[in-house]
Amino acid sequence: MMVAPATIVPIAASLASLAGVIDVRPLGAGGIPRVSTSAAGVVEMLRTLRNDHGFADLTLLTAEETDSSDGVTLVYELLRRADHSRVVIGVDLLDSELSAPSVSGIWAGAAPLEREVYDLFGVDFTDHPGLSRIVLRDDFVGHPLRKSFVAGETGVSAEQVAKALESHGDRLPGGEVPRATASLFAAARKPGDPQLRSERLILNMGPQHPSMHGVLHLWLALDGEQVVAAQPTHGYLHRCIEKLCESRDHRACTALLDRCDYVSGFHTELAHVLAIEELAGIESTPKADHLRTAMSELVRITSHHTWYAACGLDTGALTPFLYAFIDRELILDFFEEVTGARMMFNYFRPGGVKDDLPPGSAERIIAYLKGFTRAVDEYEALLTDNEIFRARTRGVGILSRQQITDFGVTGPMARASGVDIDLRRDEPYAAYDRIPTRVALAEVGDSFDRYVVRIAEMRESARIALAALEGLPEGPHLNPDVPRVIKPPRGTAFRWVESPRGELGVYVVSDGSSRPWRLKVRSPAFSNLHVCGQLLQGLRIGDVVAVLGSVDVVMGEIDR
Amino acid sequence: MGVDEQTGALIAPLQQLMDWARGHSMWPMTFGTACCAIEMMSVGSPRYDTDRFGIFFRNSPRQADCMIVAGTVNLKMAPRMKLLYEQMAAPKYVIAMGACAIGGGPFSEGYNVVNGADLVLPVDIYLPGCPPRPEALIDALLMLMERIAAGEPSAATRAAMSARA
């Protein structure tokens, strides 16, 4: 629900008068108000904020351990798009009563997020449609993001591995089906179409499947060719990144965050570096801002290359892969020249970037980008007017505006349905305030529109990167005043960037030491994937890959 | 191998011919778990073009001779990976690509990460890097193909032989 600009009231003043408020204080230096409330009052408060104050988007739902380790604080962040004001709601839960009501009745997309909190922190959500583990095995013991959980010095033991090999781990320790898949099983048990005399069955797609984009696993309940229920299952790439960050120096976290969204590492790096800068009060340099912008846009292009290749393969076209990877390699050469790595850059630092551009590098990248439009023309020639591709994607998997707000869908997926959001323009960071972004939009919101939007974004990214490099200011690439060890004061920072998949946020809680107390990556692909449970319903089995190809999921970022 | 002087025919023991053929047509399975899988995709792309070595990626484990474990294996993935391996027809080979598949890599202290594919499967080639460059993966594949052509047994066969002895 959009609020007309005239009726917008600054939120900080009206927060204290909400029902159930315990206290209101600013969250760190970022100026976002943080409201404390009780578990009993949280649903009512979120509903009031959504319905009466225009905070229609639930952008974050996570948890952190309390300072004294006697419980867990649930953290919700809401966003009002009309003036881009944000508000954070915190709910303290004590270990004796680790339970809160589910908000999935307000936002359907909160259900998988709550499953994640349950999985990693052990918080029980009442009235949840299917509370069970989401990233870990269903027979896993313990809740690893609690500080009391110790994995052992060397991580998983050989005995644990041997035990894990005995079963797939998709049953609870008692042998029951976990609640999240129970409804899918129930749908599959119903009788099939009486006219066709079909029988229902469950089809497992993935985790090893040529069009599952990594290790995604889909449960599909089928009636003949038709999908009657779908449930994405993931966790096959959960590699404990958030927990491991808690035992690393702030700067050392970058190396792990690169591997989070491995096709566009710069974006996770950037969100993290911005958060650390905000926490520690470090300023970046103008030159670094431009380099960050240029690199972010170049990596967006390579990320869209990977998507374009996969999208083509999914709809039965091999040539797009060959074309996209020729150009992708050329851009990776630039990354290698500038950062020393093809994919795992470790290039952004609090206060700037690691190295200046090598001599001649800017000119080479500029020369390449000037001819890049021709490459995009070639991609379009292969697919845009391709009859088979159009037939496979047009009108397939139409995403409604309601689903977008319900599930927190962002990025090209939202823009393809005509939702005009882009953080590069709406909440500019790095040098985006100096280089305006033209946002690509489409109307229908089908798979084809998602394709059109990403193609337009490739052209736009090339233009922004070009502008950032052509206007590269003189000066240092790294702020010389950054201390050797960064020990930010106690506080919380939450920073957002527009990644190729949508709004990527990094939430860092500092306890005053050189390591984060909690580090959370808000993954856009997570929300974009979970909307597929609804999106795939009613489609034919052949359309499933055409839709997934247009969603562009990266499992590393979803599972973390 | 030798040539019959009268007919010009190539004469070789059948096993040697089979090894020679296998060693020149490696069909790995597309089994990418993490970041390394993106570099594995690059290997099939025009710049690196593995087709010229007779290397074709296959989607089905039934058609593949070689599993490239491209990325981190965790407790949820491990049983699935073992199942996929068992679905492949012998002789079959395993390349552990990247630091994670060798020993857990940067995630080795994690509560959910299997510290090396060799805890689950017999590994033939360990390929270091995080992620390894495409050239390195080509090197690993060629090394494996040379071994096969020379008639060396796979790691799985060696393990079975030593278990029998």
Contacts between the chains, C-beta under 8 A, distances in Angstrom:
chain1	res1	chain2	res2	distance
A	135	B	76	8.0
A	136	B	75	7.7
A	136	B	76	7.0
A	136	B	112	6.3
A	137	B	75	5.7
A	137	B	76	5.0
A	140	B	75	7.4
A	140	B	112	7.7
A	144	B	111	4.7
A	144	B	112	7.4
A	149	B	111	7.1
A	151	B	109	6.9
A	151	B	110	6.7
A	151	B	111	3.6
A	153	B	109	7.4
A	154	B	108	7.2
A	154	B	109	7.0
A	154	B	115	7.1
A	155	B	104	6.5
A	155	B	107	7.9
A	155	B	108	5.5
A	155	B	109	4.7
A	155	B	110	5.4
A	155	B	111	6.6
A	155	B	113	5.9
A	155	B	115	6.1
A	156	B	75	6.6
A	156	B	110	7.4
A	156	B	111	6.8
A	156	B	112	6.9
A	156	B	113	6.1
A	156	B	114	6.2
A	156	B	115	6.4
A	158	B	119	6.0
A	160	B	75	6.9
A	161	B	75	7.2
A	161	B	78	6.3
A	161	B	114	5.3
A	161	B	119	4.9
A	161	B	120	6.8
A	164	B	75	4.4
A	164	B	76	8.0
A	164	B	78	5.3
A	164	B	79	6.3
A	164	B	114	7.8
A	165	B	78	5.8
A	165	B	79	5.3
A	165	B	82	5.8
A	165	B	120	6.6
A	166	B	79	7.6
A	167	B	79	6.7
A	168	B	79	5.2
A	168	B	80	6.9
A	169	B	75	7.0
A	169	B	76	6.0
A	169	B	79	6.9
A	207	B	77	6.8
A	207	B	80	5.7
A	208	B	29	7.9
A	208	B	30	8.0
A	208	B	31	5.5
A	208	B	61	7.7
A	208	B	80	6.9
A	208	B	84	5.6
A	209	B	59	7.8
A	210	B	30	5.9
A	210	B	59	4.2
A	214	B	32	6.5
A	214	B	33	7.1
A	214	B	34	7.5
A	214	B	37	6.6
A	215	B	33	5.3
A	215	B	77	6.5
A	235	B	74	7.8
A	235	B	76	5.1
A	236	B	33	7.0
A	236	B	74	6.8
A	236	B	76	5.3
A	236	B	77	4.5
A	236	B	80	7.2
A	237	B	33	6.1
A	237	B	34	5.6
A	237	B	71	7.3
A	237	B	72	6.4
A	237	B	74	6.9
A	237	B	77	7.4
A	238	B	74	5.9
A	238	B	76	7.0
A	238	B	112	5.4
A	239	B	34	7.6
A	239	B	72	4.9
A	239	B	74	6.2
A	239	B	100	7.8
A	239	B	107	4.3
A	239	B	110	5.7
A	239	B	112	6.8
A	239	B	113	5.4
A	240	B	107	6.1
A	240	B	109	7.9
A	240	B	110	3.2
A	240	B	111	5.6
A	240	B	112	5.4
A	240	B	113	6.4
A	241	B	107	7.5
A	243	B	110	6.8
A	243	B	111	6.8
A	244	B	106	7.7
A	244	B	107	6.6
A	244	B	109	6.4
A	244	B	110	5.9
A	247	B	109	7.7
A	255	B	106	6.6
A	256	B	106	6.2
A	256	B	107	7.9
A	259	B	34	7.5
A	259	B	35	5.7
A	259	B	106	7.0
A	262	B	34	6.8
A	262	B	35	3.8
A	262	B	38	6.2
A	263	B	38	6.1
A	306	B	38	6.8
A	306	B	41	7.5
A	309	B	41	7.3
A	321	B	41	7.9
A	321	B	45	7.2
A	322	B	45	6.7
A	322	B	46	5.4
A	325	B	41	7.2
A	325	B	42	6.4
A	325	B	45	3.3
A	325	B	46	6.4
A	325	B	47	7.3
A	326	B	45	7.2
A	326	B	46	5.3
A	326	B	47	6.9
A	328	B	42	7.7
A	328	B	45	7.6
A	329	B	42	6.9
A	329	B	45	6.8
A	329	B	47	4.8
A	342	B	39	7.6
A	342	B	133	7.0
A	343	B	35	6.4
A	343	B	38	6.6
A	343	B	39	7.2
A	343	B	131	6.3
A	344	B	35	7.3
A	344	B	130	6.4
A	344	B	131	7.2
A	555	B	34	7.7
A	556	B	34	5.9
A	556	B	35	6.5
